[in-house]
Amino acid sequence: MTDFAHLRRRMVEEDLRARGVRDYSVLRAMGTVPREAFVPEGLRARAYDDSPLPIGDGQTISQPYIVAFMVEALAPAGDDKALEVGSGSGYAAAVLASICREVYAIERIERLAVTGADALDKLHIRNVHVRYDDGSQGWADAAPFDVIMVSAGAPSVPETLRAQLAIGGRMVIPLGAGPRVQELVRITRKSQHEYIREDLADVRFVPLIGREGWGLEAL
Ligand code: SAM
């Protein structure tokens, strides 16, 4: 039988800590959330591979290091309300949920929204709300958010998401002129009208498809 706890500990040490992830709450969350519960049954043995894995419908569960890097860049706190756009398998939402008070997660593919919500439910994770919708439009009823994690690549920062960021809030979003290669960017809202932008890393995400993302031809 696969010793997932052992594989998870190895992942935290070798793939995260050794590469510079330092935030204790992020390392603890990554060392607690069972990634094997969010990957398709036939891929469970590879759940702690240092890579993204297919989750069906042409989508992926992100590489663990990228999830940890993004969550660390968001600097989430225990009382924060978070939004994840592109929740896919539900894994990154579960990681955020083990740090934040509440997580709102949006996924545009219905089957993934259902399986993601189901995986979270089976783990008794009750502070994640999953919605099947276009996440480029955010979640107006639950805004503003202290942290916004966009897990798909956009051509530019959706104005709707920018407006749903709380003052002092942070957003990480992959941005690129093409749908497959991006720069991971952090946007911090300093005041009503002032935002700062920092470039963090080169990344490769599936495209954000939606009203303030790419058109379906990007798929
Ligand atoms: N965080 C996810 C995980 O842990 O599995 C990563 C999922 S994958 C890299 C990105 C997801 O974004 C895909 O499931 C895709 O369907 C979704 N997506 C793309 N455009 C979207 C949109 N406008 N609204 C919501 N989800 C979107």
Residues whose N, C-alpha, C, O or C-beta is under 5 A from the ligand:
A	BS01	SAM	Q59 T60 I61 S62 V85 G86 S87 G88 S89 G90 Y91 A92 I106 E107 R108 I109 D133 D134 G135 S136 S151 A152 P207 L208 I209 G210
